[in-house]
Amino acid sequence: MKWTYSIEQKVKAASSLAIVFLLVLATNLLDRNHFSELQESFSSVYKDRLLVENYIFKLSGLVHQKHMLLHSSEENIMSSNDQLKINQKIDALLVEYEKTKYTAKETRLFQEFKTKLLDVRELESQFQKDSNSITLRGEIEKKHLQLITLLEGLSNIQMEEGERLINQSNDVIKTSHSISRIEIIILICMGIFAQALILASKTLKPKKPQNFNLN
């Protein structure tokens, strides 16, 4: 029965269109998800890595200033006013640093840095009262070097995490490209299938009856 066959063909065509619609919808949702992941990754590279690297660079400079200030005068007298200005700048940078995301290792190093920084300030306060103490000066210098070492460790983490985030972004892009290629292949197959249905439906059309009374 040709009419049942025609209905069957229409159902197949409708199913094909539904599959195409669902495919486009699914890939659109996946693309949105990938785009959100890329946005988050690039945002993290800037906010949590590039900015932090800048904070670390400035902190290193300020610690170096402390070290130079320790030997700034012939009498090794540390200016309390200069120390206060440096400490205020360090505190401001630490506040900004604390707004960023940490890895487990970064958390440990950052907490250790803050602890040793408090130790340095305590020693510097003592040195203000006894600027001739060679022992105190040596301890302060040792703490300065420890702070620099910790900052170097934090800087290395930024490089490692930045590279990880970039690799993660590249993986997302590759996955998105793969899905797009699969989508194109499926759409092509669906197009061929739809074309086959159209050609099949044309063969079902009754031929135009011939008028044998013309002669």
C-alpha positions in Angstrom: 0.0 0.0 0.0 1.6 3.1 -1.3 0.0 5.4 1.3 1.4 3.5 4.2 4.8 3.6 2.6 4.5 7.3 2.1 3.6 7.8 5.8 6.6 5.7 6.7 8.9 7.9 4.6 7.5 11.0 6.2 8.1 9.6 9.7 11.6 8.8 8.7 12.1 12.3 7.4 10.6 13.8 10.6 12.9 11.6 12.7 15.9 12.7 10.7 15.0 16.4 11.3 14.5 15.7 15.0 17.9 14.0 15.2 19.5 16.9 13.4 17.8 19.4 15.8 18.9 17.4 18.9 22.4 17.2 17.5 22.7 20.9 16.9 21.3 21.6 20.4 23.7 19.2 22.1 26.7 20.6 20.3 25.6 24.1 21.0 25.4 23.3 24.7 28.8 21.6 24.6 30.3 24.6 22.8 28.9 26.9 25.5 30.4 24.7 28.2 33.8 24.7 26.4 33.6 28.4 26.0 32.9 28.9 29.7 35.9 26.6 30.5 38.1 28.6 28.3 37.0 31.9 29.8 37.6 30.6 33.3 41.0 29.2 32.3 42.2 32.4 30.7 40.8 34.5 33.6 42.7 32.3 36.0 45.9 32.7 34.0 45.6 36.4 34.3 44.2 36.9 37.8 45.8 34.0 39.7 49.1 33.7 37.8 50.2 36.8 35.9 49.1 39.2 38.6 50.5 37.0 41.3 53.8 36.9 39.5 53.8 40.7 39.5 53.1 40.7 43.2 56.0 38.3 43.8 58.3 40.4 41.7 57.4 43.5 43.8 57.7 41.6 47.1 61.2 40.4 46.1 62.2 44.0 45.4 60.9 45.2 48.7 62.7 42.4 50.6 65.8 43.4 48.7 65.3 47.0 49.8 65.1 45.7 53.4 68.4 44.0 52.9 70.0 47.1 51.4 68.6 49.2 54.2 70.3 47.0 56.7 73.6 48.2 55.3 72.6 51.7 54.2 74.5 53.6 56.8 78.0 53.4 58.1 76.6 52.7 61.6 74.1 50.1 60.3 71.2 52.1 61.8 67.9 51.1 60.2 65.5 54.0 59.7 62.2 53.1 61.4 60.4 55.4 59.0 61.9 53.6 55.9 61.1 50.2 57.4 57.5 51.3 58.1 57.0 52.4 54.4 58.4 49.1 53.1 56.3 47.0 55.5 53.2 48.9 54.5 53.9 48.2 50.8 54.5 44.5 51.6 51.2 44.3 53.6 49.3 45.9 50.7 50.7 43.3 48.3 49.9 40.4 50.6 46.3 41.6 50.8 46.1 41.4 47.0 47.9 38.1 46.9 45.4 36.6 49.4 42.5 37.3 47.0 43.8 34.8 44.5 43.5 31.1 44.2 46.2 28.9 45.7 47.4 25.4 45.1 48.2 23.2 48.1 51.9 23.8 47.7 51.4 27.5 47.2 49.4 27.7 50.3 52.1 26.1 52.4 54.9 28.4 50.9 52.8 31.5 51.3 52.0 30.8 54.9 55.6 30.1 55.6 56.5 33.4 53.9 54.2 35.3 56.1 55.5 33.6 59.2 59.1 34.3 58.4 58.2 37.9 57.5 56.8 38.4 61.1 60.1 36.9 62.4 62.1 39.4 60.3 60.0 42.3 61.6 60.6 41.2 65.2 64.3 41.0 64.6 64.4 44.4 62.9 62.6 45.9 65.8 65.2 44.5 68.1 67.9 45.7 65.8 66.5 49.2 66.1 67.4 49.1 69.8 70.8 47.4 69.3 72.2 48.4 66.0 75.6 47.2 66.9 74.6 43.6 67.3 76.4 41.6 64.7 74.4 38.5 65.7 71.1 40.3 65.1 72.3 41.6 61.8 73.4 38.1 60.7 70.0 36.6 61.7 68.1 39.3 59.8 70.3 38.7 56.7 69.6 35.0 57.0 65.8 35.6 57.2 66.0 37.9 54.1 67.6 35.1 52.1 64.9 32.7 53.3 62.2 35.1 52.2 63.8 35.4 48.8 64.0 31.6 48.5 60.3 31.3 49.4 59.4 33.9 46.8 61.4 32.0 44.1 59.4 28.9 45.0 56.1 30.8 44.7 57.3 32.2 41.3 58.0 28.7 40.1 54.5 27.6 41.0 53.0 30.4 38.9 55.0 29.2 35.9 53.9 25.6 36.4 50.2 26.4 37.0 50.2 28.8 34.0 51.5 26.1 31.8 49.0 23.6 33.1 46.1 26.0 32.5 47.3 26.7 28.9 47.5 22.9 28.3 44.1 22.5 29.7 42.8 25.2 27.4 44.4 23.5 24.4 42.7 20.2 25.3 39.3 21.9 25.5 39.9 23.5 22.0 41.0 20.1 20.5 37.9 18.5 22.0 35.7 21.2 20.6 37.2 20.8 17.1 36.7 17.0 17.3 33.0 17.4 18.2 32.6 19.9 15.4 34.1 17.5 12.9 31.8 14.7 14.1 28.8 17.1 13.8 29.7 17.9 10.2 30.0 14.2 9.3 26.6 13.4 10.9 24.9 16.3 9.2 26.3 15.2 5.8 25.0 11.7 6.4 21.6 13.1 7.4 21.6 15.2 4.3 22.3 12.2 2.1 19.6 10.2 3.9 17.1 13.1 3.4 18.0 13.3 -0.3 17.4 9.5 -0.6 14.0 9.9 1.0 13.1 12.6 -1.5 14.2 10.6 -4.4 12.3 7.6 -3.1 9.1 9.6 -2.6 9.3 10.8 -6.3 9.3 7.2 -7.5 6.0 6.6 -5.7 4.2 9.3 -7.6 1.7 7.7 -10.1 2.7 8.2 -13.7 0.5 10.5 -15.8 -2.2 8.3 -17.4 -2.0 8.2 -21.2 -5.1 9.1 -23.2 -5.5 6.2 -25.7 -8.5 8.0 -27.4 -6.3 10.6 -29.0 -6.1 8.4 -32.1 
